[in-house]
Amino acid sequence: MKIDRRPSWMTTLVLTAGLLLLCSLWGFAAKYETIEAIAMGQSTQLGQRFNVTIIIYEFSSDEDQKALADAFNAAGPHGMFYAVTKMGAKGHMAITGTLGYDINYIKEFKQPDGSRKIRLVTDRPLRFGEVWRDSRSTDYNLSAAEIIITGEKKTNSGVLMPAMQLKLNKETNQIEVEAFDNPWKLLDIVDTLPKEKE
């Protein structure tokens, strides 16, 4: 019995469709600023690593920043959570092995030395098991990251807090970040600007 090894029309069609999809995704990412990094665990997560990709569609406005501050002052961490959830997507963050989720607040701060500090905050998708067990982690309903882009890969730095909440320190009257677990250090940060911004 002789086997026909020529590709069928269906195989050709599937390969062509896959190639077109791949090209369109590459073109989509090329339109926006993309930050790629490796997150490395600290303390109890020591030795764990995963890749993080952040795509920035646009930066949040000063009005967005004021809305978050006003919400926190009015209703504390829950007010800020609800204000973040009402904002539209400003970007997308994906961790290896996940589809990722939208980032609702991304703010860029220009530094005196020419570097850029990028701060992002978004509502954290709660997993079914967390909600079912009503674990303490459900109180930490925000995710945040702060990335410093210097222009050189070796000196870029950042930190990722997958689960955090904000609290008001009554002694100093300052807003403080309380992470559910240890923050993850971001390494090998590569910032790719869209072609029109390069």
HELIX and SHEET records of a PDB file:
HELIX    1   1 TRP A    9  ALA A   30  1                                  22    
HELIX    2   2 SER A   43  GLN A   45  5                                   3    
HELIX    3   3 ASP A   62  LYS A   86  1                                  25    
HELIX    4   4 PHE A  128  ARG A  133  1                                   6    
HELIX    5   5 ARG A  136  ASP A  139  5                                   4    
HELIX    6   6 LYS A  153  THR A  155  5                                   3    
SHEET    1   A 9 TYR A 101  ILE A 103  0                                        
SHEET    2   A 9 GLY A  91  ILE A  95 -1                                        
SHEET    3   A 9 ARG A  49  ILE A  56 -1                                        
SHEET    4   A 9 GLU A  33  MET A  40 -1                                        
SHEET    5   A 9 TRP A 184  THR A 192 -1                                        
SHEET    6   A 9 SER A 157  ASN A 169 -1                                        
SHEET    7   A 9 LEU A 142  ILE A 149 -1                                        
SHEET    8   A 9 ARG A 116  ASP A 123 -1                                        
SHEET    9   A 9 TYR A 105  LYS A 110 -1                                        
SHEET    1   B 7 TYR A 101  ILE A 103  0                                        
SHEET    2   B 7 GLY A  91  ILE A  95 -1                                        
SHEET    3   B 7 ARG A  49  ILE A  56 -1                                        
SHEET    4   B 7 GLU A  33  MET A  40 -1                                        
SHEET    5   B 7 TRP A 184  THR A 192 -1                                        
SHEET    6   B 7 SER A 157  ASN A 169 -1                                        
SHEET    7   B 7 GLN A 174  ALA A 179 -1                                        
END                                                                             
